[in-house]
Amino acid sequence: MKTTDALYVYGVVPKGTSPDIFANVGAEVELVEGGELAAIASRVPLAEFGEEALEANLKDPAWLEQKVNEHNAILAACVGVTTVLPFRFAAVYRDDDQVRRMLSERPELVDTLARLEGAVELGVKALLDPEALRARLAHARGLDPEVGSGRAYMMWKQLERELDEEVRSFAASCAEASHERLAAAAVDACVNPAQHPTVAGGEMLLNGAYLVRSDGDGEFRAALRQLQARYADDGVTYELTGPWPPYNFVGEEEAA
């Protein structure tokens, strides 16, 4: 390997994984084996991924977006085919020997792959239509701001603050109940920060990630359907995303 090159490592898979799974990812990928593991790697120029060059490139949004998309696409090729432990973006090593040494010095990666075996990450986003919920709560009180007497309208205005509090309380309890129900049907679960409404497309109650085994996929999806049926009239909708590589279920040290 030329000294002007380095190895970019995307993640780790079990030794013996076929490189053919990366045939259509649009990049030259190789597997560097060491012990029971194999690192998913590509040769990259130090002119682009050397320490100083990388620091500068990370400040270039266009470059960063392209490289992150490539990183994710290569890891996504593993989903449903083999077990993958994703590394963080821009894990760069000098050469094959350094990669093999990294694999041999980190036996915890074997345990992590065993924990992730047969599982994928699914995402669930729960969005709330606050106005739909507020209208339902008002209707339950016998009030309708669009129709009726002036007295009913005044009562509506007086109760707006109370209704707002009910909406906030519902949002919190719905998010908690939804996460608990989905987590019970998963191997592991976590909650990520809610996205801004302009990004999420509405008020986000839940931004959950769930580690689900293939034999538990049906149970997980059934739990999601139950939640949708339970909360649909309250203005809640659920969006299922994935399957993804298990980004949220690999510790910071494991992904280094």
Buried (B, 14 or more C-beta within 10 A) or exposed (E): EEEEBBBBBBBBBBBEBEEEBBEEBEBEBBBBBBBBBBBBBBBBEBEBBBEEEBEEBEEEEEEBEEBEEBBBBBBBBBBEEBBBBBBBBBBBBEBBEBBBEBBEEBEEBBEBBEBBEEBBBBBBBBBBBBEBBBBBBBEEEEBEBEEEEEEBBEBBEEBEEEBEEBBEEBBEEBBEBBBEBBBEBBBBBBBEEBBEEEEBEBBBBBBBBBBBBEEBBEBBBEBBEEBBEBBEEBBBBBBBEBBBBBBBBBEEEBBE
